[in-house]
């Protein structure tokens, strides 16, 4: 199913679809895409910026998920878990790959950055960019600031930007984020103004970018759980499932020729 033109509806209508897609992605991750010691949760938005989907690592994982090893895994032992799950260690496929090894983005081993209220470790965030994120300078700057903070603490990101560029992000949200963290310009293809961007935060920082446009089919994108290990998030399938539960009245508006 091709990506729709969400400029045809107001922020509240897209918000409804946004919420459906968040839950669908979270459910897909929990139905076997993530290893046994990881789980995803849809995060409720409050008055301040919060991420959409959290991927967390349980402190006491289920031993049966990986052959009786109940000790969990760190970055050095994650390969054992990869052998019994859908974790990929090959390079993700993306049209654009950029990286930086700036010292600021090396892991801060002695700092606890973000933890879920349950005490489990936050390892990755999926964010679907909303119209509200681009509605004004304050909201936009907060979104970019939180993205850079997560990456600075070694938390991986997957950002799905189906909103057209604004004066604040003429190259899309990835352009603004990459400029903030690396001081380098990203130029989006003129015919592909929307962006899917996966960020891997390890000893350096890498971004895997897939430029897209209205009418394109969504490619799977990597969600990194540790440097060099990711799961492919089925964006097309989850988008379609969310669309099928979206009210027909608004599907006809969004999808009209």
N, C-alpha and C positions, 0 to 999 in steps of 0.2 A: 504494500500500500504506500503510495507516494506521500511525502511530507506535505501537509496542507498549509494554506496561507492564513495564518492566525491573526493577521491584521484586520480580517473581516469581522472580528468580534471584539467586544471590549474585554478589559482585564478580568472581570468577574467570570466570564464565560470560559476564557482560557484557564483560569484558576481551577475551575471544576475539572477540566481535562487533565491539567497538571497534576492534581491530586490523584486522579484515577491511574495515571501513568506511573506515579511514584509508587503506589501500592502494588501495581502489577510488576514493576521491576523488582521491588523488595521480595515479593512472593516467588518470583522466578529464581532469584539468588538462593532463597531458603529451600527450594525444592530440589537441591542437589548440585547447583553450580558452585556453591561455596564448599570448602572442606569442612569436616565435622566440627572443628574448633572455632569456626567463624559463623557469624549470623548477621543478617541485615534487619534494620528497623526503620520504618518511616518515622521521621521526626516531625512533631507538631510545631508549627510556627507560632511564635509569640510576638511580643512587641518589638523584640530585637531580632537581628538576623540569625537564623538557624539553618543548618543544612537540611536537605530533603531526605536523603537515604543515608543512614549510617551503617557502615560495615564494622563489626566489632569482633575482637578475639576473646573468647571465653577464658577465664583464668583456670577453670577446671573442666577441660573439654571431655567429651564422651570417649572413653578408651576404645570402644568398639568401632569408632569411625576410621581408625587406622591401625588395625591389627593388634590391638591390645596395648599400644603405647599410650599411657595416660599422662605422660609428662609434659605434653604440649610441645610446641615448636617455636624456636626463634629463627632469625634470619639464616643461621648456620645450619639448622636442622630441618628447615621447611621442605627440603627435597624429599624426605620420607613421606610427608603428607602429600606432596605432589604426585607421588607414585600411585596413590589410591584415590585420586580425585581428578577433577577436570582442570587442574592448574596447568598453565602453559608456560614454558620457559623460553620458547622461541620468540624472536622479535615480533611485536604486533605489526600488522599490515596497516599502514596509514600513508596518505599522500605526502604528508609533511612530517619530518622528524627533526626536532631541534633540541639542543642540550646545552647546559651550562654547568660548570663545576665551581661556581662561586662558593667561597667558604661559608657565607651566611646560611647556605642551604644544606650544609652538612648536618647530619643528625645531632641533636643536642641530647646526649646520653643522660645527662644529669637533671633534665628538666621534664616534669610532668606537664604536658601541654593541655590535652583535652581528654577527659574521661566521661563515659556515660554514667548516669546516675546509679546504675547497678554496680559500678566499679570495674566493669570490663574495659579492656583497652580499645580505644578507637584507632583503627588503622586506615580507613578509607571513607570518603564521602562522595556521594553522587548528587549533583545539583542540576535541576532543570531551571534554566533562566526564565524568569517571569517578566511580564511587562512592568511590574512594580520595581524590579531590580534596575530597570533602565529609565524609570519615570522621572528622576531628578538627580542632581549632582550628589546629594548626601547619600541617597540609597545606593547609587552606583559605586561611589567611593567605598562605602562600607562593604559591599559585595567583593570588590577587588581586594580590599585590605584583609578580609577574612580568608580569602583564597590564598593569599601570599603567606598569611600566618600559619595556616594548616600545612602548607608545603614546607615552611621553615621548621616546623616541628616534626617533619618526616611523615606526615599523613598524606596519603595518595588521594588524588582527585579525579573525578570524571565529570566534566561539565558539558551539558547538552543545551546549546543555544539555538533555539528555533525562532528567536525574535530578530527582526531586521536591525542593522546597525543604526546608531543614533549619532548625534554630534559628539557624544561622550565616548563612543566606541566605533569610530568610522571603519575599523577593520574587524569588528566583532569583539565579543568579550575576551576571546583569547588574545587578541592584539593588545588590549589594555592590561591583561594579567602579565603577559610576557614582557611588556615594556616596564611594568612595575618591578618584576623580579630579576630581569636580566639586562634591562636598559637597551634592548634590541628591538628593532621594528619588525613587525610581522605584517605582510601585505596579503590580504585575502584576494583570491581570484575574483574578478569583477562579476563573473557569472555564477559565483558560489558564495553568496554573502553570509550564509548561516554556517555554524561551526559546531563540530563535535571535537572535544579535546580531552585527552587522557594524560595525566601528569604522574610521573614516577619520581618519588622523592627518596633518594638514597645518598650515596657519597656525593653525588651531584644532583642535578635536576634535568629530567628529560620530558619533552612534550610530544605526544603523538596526535597529529591534527588531521581531521577529515573535513575539508570544506564541502558544504552541501547547498542545495537550493530547493525552493518549493518545487515539488514534483519528483524529487529524488527518492529512491528507496534507501532506508537507513541501514548502514552497515553495522555489524557487531563492533563494539569498541572495548578495549581492554580496561579492566578494573584491577589495578595493582594491589596485591596484598602484602608483598615484600619486594624489594628491588630484584628485578629479574623474573618474578613470578606473578602471573595475572590470570584472571578468568575472563572469558569473552562475554560481555553483556548483550543479550539478544534484543537489540533495540527495535528492530522491525516487528518481531513477534509481539513484544510487549506493547508497542505503540498501537498495533492493530487490535490487540485485546482490549486496550483502554478505549479505543475508538468505537468498538462494537458495543460497549456499555454506555457510551456518550449519548445524550438525548437526541433522538432523531430530528427534532425541531432544529437543533443547532448543527447537526451534521449536514443538513441540507443547505444551511447558510455557508458553512465553512467550505464545503466541497462543490458548490455550484460552479459551473463552467465559467 
